[in-house]
């Protein structure tokens, strides 16, 4: 065995050790904790997951703050990748000037209200007949 082979084995051993440590760290991550806390079901579409497709199940932070990871998982929700993308798209629309905020209140910056007097217009139209 040459010195070169020994170095290669050292690198391999280091890589194996790093992979094992990384696995332990991942086990402590919020995703792993959420997967242990909650059933493997999408919180929106109710799609069920198993070992084969659990990689498609993501952890959504309800308050959109990825640093808010309470031990009880109260800020987490398991969503499939499709529902997770939809949730973030909806959130971005609301932030960029959509009509409703997350709490259901109307956007104070909205300027147009095209149906604000629809009821009155329909009443007037019925009265003219």
C-alpha positions as CSV (number, residue, x, y, z in Angstrom):
1,X,0.0,0.0,0.0
2,X,1.5,3.3,-1.0
3,X,1.2,6.7,0.8
4,X,-1.1,7.8,-1.9
5,X,-3.6,5.0,-1.0
6,X,-3.4,5.8,2.7
7,X,-4.2,9.4,1.9
8,X,-7.2,8.2,-0.2
9,X,-8.4,6.1,2.7
10,X,-8.1,9.0,5.1
11,X,-10.1,11.2,2.7
12,X,-12.7,8.4,2.5
13,X,-12.8,8.0,6.2
14,X,-13.2,11.7,6.6
15,X,-16.0,11.8,4.0
16,X,-17.8,8.9,5.8
17,X,-17.4,10.7,9.2
18,X,-18.6,13.9,7.7
19,X,-21.6,12.1,6.2
20,X,-22.5,10.5,9.5
21,X,-22.2,13.8,11.3
22,X,-24.3,15.5,8.7
23,X,-26.9,12.8,9.2
24,X,-27.0,13.5,12.9
25,X,-27.3,17.3,12.3
26,X,-30.1,16.7,9.8
27,X,-31.9,14.6,12.4
28,X,-31.9,17.6,14.6
29,X,-33.1,20.0,11.8
30,X,-36.6,21.3,11.8
31,X,-37.5,19.2,8.8
32,X,-36.6,16.0,10.6
33,X,-38.3,17.1,13.8
34,X,-41.5,18.1,11.9
35,X,-41.5,14.7,10.1
36,X,-41.4,13.0,13.5
37,X,-44.1,15.2,15.0
38,X,-46.7,15.2,12.3
39,X,-48.3,12.6,10.1
40,X,-46.9,12.5,6.6
41,X,-49.9,14.2,5.0
42,X,-50.0,17.5,3.1
43,X,-51.9,20.1,5.2
44,X,-53.7,21.5,2.1
45,X,-54.4,18.8,-0.4
46,X,-54.3,15.8,2.1
47,X,-52.0,13.8,-0.1
48,X,-50.4,11.0,1.9
49,X,-46.7,10.3,1.8
50,X,-44.5,7.3,2.5
51,X,-40.8,6.5,2.5
52,X,-40.7,6.5,-1.3
53,X,-42.0,10.0,-1.8
54,X,-41.5,11.8,1.5
55,X,-38.8,14.0,-0.2
56,X,-41.8,15.8,-1.8
57,X,-43.1,16.8,1.6
58,X,-41.8,20.1,2.8
59,X,-42.0,22.0,6.0
60,X,-43.8,25.4,5.6
61,X,-43.2,28.1,8.2
62,X,-46.7,29.5,9.0
63,X,-45.3,33.0,9.8
64,X,-42.8,32.8,6.8
65,X,-39.9,33.2,9.3
66,X,-37.4,30.4,8.8
67,X,-35.6,31.2,12.0
68,X,-38.8,30.7,14.1
69,X,-38.5,27.0,14.9
70,X,-40.2,26.3,18.2
71,X,-39.6,22.8,19.6
72,X,-43.3,22.1,19.7
73,X,-43.6,22.7,15.9
74,X,-46.3,25.3,16.3
75,X,-44.9,27.3,13.4
76,X,-44.7,24.4,11.0
77,X,-47.0,22.8,8.6
78,X,-46.2,19.9,6.3
79,X,-47.1,20.7,2.7
80,X,-46.4,18.9,-0.6
81,X,-44.0,20.8,-2.9
82,X,-47.0,21.9,-5.1
83,X,-49.0,23.3,-2.2
84,X,-45.9,24.9,-0.7
85,X,-45.1,26.7,-4.0
86,X,-48.7,27.8,-4.2
87,X,-48.6,29.1,-0.6
88,X,-45.5,31.1,-1.3
89,X,-46.9,32.5,-4.6
90,X,-50.0,33.6,-2.8
91,X,-47.9,35.2,0.0
92,X,-45.8,37.1,-2.5
93,X,-48.9,38.4,-4.3
94,X,-50.3,39.6,-1.0
95,X,-47.1,41.4,-0.2
96,X,-46.8,43.0,-3.6
97,X,-50.2,44.6,-3.4
98,X,-52.9,42.0,-3.6
99,X,-56.3,42.8,-2.2
100,X,-56.1,40.8,1.0
101,X,-53.4,40.4,3.6
102,X,-52.8,37.1,5.5
103,X,-55.1,38.2,8.4
104,X,-58.0,38.7,5.9
105,X,-58.1,42.5,6.2
106,X,-58.3,44.6,3.1
107,X,-55.1,46.1,1.7
108,X,-55.1,49.8,2.8
109,X,-53.2,50.6,-0.3
110,X,-55.7,49.2,-2.7
111,X,-57.2,52.0,-4.9
112,X,-59.7,50.3,-7.1
113,X,-63.0,48.9,-5.9
114,X,-64.8,48.0,-9.1
115,X,-67.8,46.3,-7.4
116,X,-68.2,48.7,-4.5
117,X,-71.6,49.9,-5.8
118,X,-72.7,46.8,-7.7
119,X,-75.6,46.2,-5.3
120,X,-76.9,49.7,-5.9
121,X,-76.6,49.5,-9.7
122,X,-78.5,46.2,-9.7
123,X,-81.2,47.7,-7.5
124,X,-81.5,50.7,-9.8
125,X,-81.7,48.4,-12.9
126,X,-84.5,46.3,-11.3
127,X,-86.4,49.5,-10.4
128,X,-86.3,50.8,-14.0
129,X,-88.1,47.6,-15.3
